[in-house]
Amino acid sequence: MFNSLTGIITGKFPQKLYIDTHGIEWDVNVPDSALEKLPPVGEVGKVYLWMQHTDALMLLYGFASEKDRSLFFDLLKVDGIGPKGALKILGSITTPNLVRILDEGNLAALQKVPGVGKKTAAKMLLQLKGKLSLEDTNGKGSVPGTKPARYADVITGLVGMGYERKQVEQMIESIAQTMESDEAFAKMTDSAREDTIFRRAIVELAQ
């Protein structure tokens, strides 16, 4: 399956991008925000892809980064938000701002995002609050102004089990500060320290 396309950008239109790869011109649906991030027409650009394939149609959706594509997938999990709706949302607000609004549970701010009504905003908070991350999906950094979380693999594992990310991050930081003053813990390998913190977090989260 496609992961990305790299080629010469031949056209930019509202929610639409044309990109040529060795004589084949691709028609890609993109959020308007991606048009600003990608190089101008005539230059080489790269878009990360997702294909929607049904009996009635086959469409390509493109994103300027893996992080934006990941958020697009998260939006699709919300009942009532389809690919076109998710694209409109991503084109109306930056990924960091949307994640912050969701983490803060700011229903009023969420309802101001084009394409998001009161019912959809409530569903988004229910489904996504505390479960998104400002860190890049490739693990190479985070959005400016944020600190990469320590023990990221432990946090990812716990979030995958259904716990809220903000709660998990705060708990892991607290546990780490306590454990790192222990001489025996300091002598452990990285994997052993992660396992110890993971087990401790499971116990505390279950209380």
Buried (B, 14 or more C-beta within 10 A) or exposed (E): EEEEBEBBBEEBEEBBBBBBEEEEEBEBBBBBBBBEBBEEEEEEBBBBBBEBEEEEEEBBBBBBBBBBBBBBEBBBEBEEBEBBBBBBBBBBBEBBEBBBBBBEEBEEBBBEBEBBEEEBBBBBBEBBBBBBBBBBBEEEEBBEEBEEBBBBEBBBBBBEEEBBBBEBBEBBBEBBEEBEEEEEBEEBEEEEBBEBBBEBBEEEBEE
